[in-house]
């Protein structure tokens, strides 16, 4: 909760990836409040009041996930909408051509995005990027071997998403216009 609030203000991409990780953590806890308290809340070593607030946050997310029927897979609608908003913002950046650095980053990574999307026409480009970054994070946590080509593509995607995230936050704070 505390981490999420800070990330949402400063880095929308890290916020989304963090919240996807929280969703998977809740799934790993089988939405069991005792397990959530033991494995997720207690790690913050907070006082009783803060621990209750953190627990309530996890419980509310659990309820939302259950209400949206995403106990096994998928993401809360609020995060789906946020990724879609970022995709719209991505297209506005490309169309406006006001950010040459973003255009250059995109040109370098577009072939990888197309390849990673494969035949899944449901995914938008930003969603492909986030799924790739999330899968890379999971592979690294699991200490799995990652080929140099995949690592290089993921690093390019990370630079693109990082730039997109920074611009989006600037836009939200009225520090960037199209």
Secondary structure, DSSP 4 states (H G I P E B T S, - for coil): -HHHHHHHHH-HHHHHHHHHHHHHHHHHTTT-HHHHIIIIIGGG---HHHHHHHHHHHHHHHHHHHHTT-SSS---HHHHHHHHHHHHHHHHHHHH---HHHHHHHHHHHHHHHHHHTT-TT--HHHHHHHHHHHHHHHHHTT----HHHHHHHHHHHHHHHHHHHHHHHHHTT----
